[in-house]
């Protein structure tokens, strides 16, 4: 097989699966490790794949549009539910949490309504409404001010200013995109600023995402990969993508119908 033919086939594999390892390609094509690495270098140079440790992943999809909450809430519902269920296990009675706007954090909020003595800081009107609809005397909800986005986040200087003096145990943030090396991204500049302020309030920083966010690149990075302590995703994420995340993040938790797989750097 000519190099051009092999590289075309490698591109098709990555596009269909999202990622592939060097070992798999060596076995499939019967060529040397060095030959495959040269192929990946060539494809990366053309912007068709992104090289990561041990293989390659799909070149990042750039998205600048910001779908509304209703649109996003029906996408990847099962995956978001499994991620939210796992995240809820981290919240104990007496905990203070920050929740960014987003449909996965909204799913988490619904699972936190029974937690006793809970303090919630959020920039999401949707999340505030979840707790308002099911009030309890031992819960405090702090809603930032700010300008409302299509995804019902309150963002901008007012939101960021209201967060600067707050301190919480855990911050849970959703992400529009997750990429190496760009990190966690959003299509909204002002939301990136507010998300950075939310992260700064917390002792432990946790990002929640489903596998469809992998390789998506929003216009603004709100956190480098190493800026967060834990990322929770559904286990449809490829092993190559998980390995790339583990190179930068202390704890990667993959959840799904199979037993949980917890990996540490």
C-alpha angles and dihedrals in degrees: 000000000000119000092247091053092047092049091050090053092047090053091051091051093051092046092051097043104025094233144022136192128235090236092057092049093048090053094045099048100031094229133122127280089245092054092053091047090053089050091052091047089054093048092046090051089056092048094245097119138010117233116229133172107299098001146349139288134203115287110259119273109226114218124179098166119097113210118211123257095257092054094048095043093069095047118097091350096164092047093049090049093054092048091048092049091055093045091051090061089067094061116085130182111283093030126137115215139182117213122193121212116274144101096263093050088046088056088050092050090056089056093050097059093097095050111114124232094007126168116199128192115189143159092205122100089196092056092045088053091053091061095037090057091055106034126185129180096235095057128088121195120192114193117193123224122236146109115313119239129203088264091055095253120145107224144162137065095320092054093046093047092052090055100049097085097041128100125193137174098233135019119199116193133179122215135214090208141008119200143156119268098358095065126203115353144184133194091230122077094202093048089053090056092049093046090053089053091050091052091050091059095061139084090204122032121204129181121204121202143148122235094259089072091065112110093010113129119201120197096256132043113220096179138015114230091252091052092076129067100207138017122195119199137159116266095247084088109109121252090239092055091047090051090051090053092047089058088068109021126065096219129027115181119192117193134186145109091314122070115289116271113209117190129185128196 
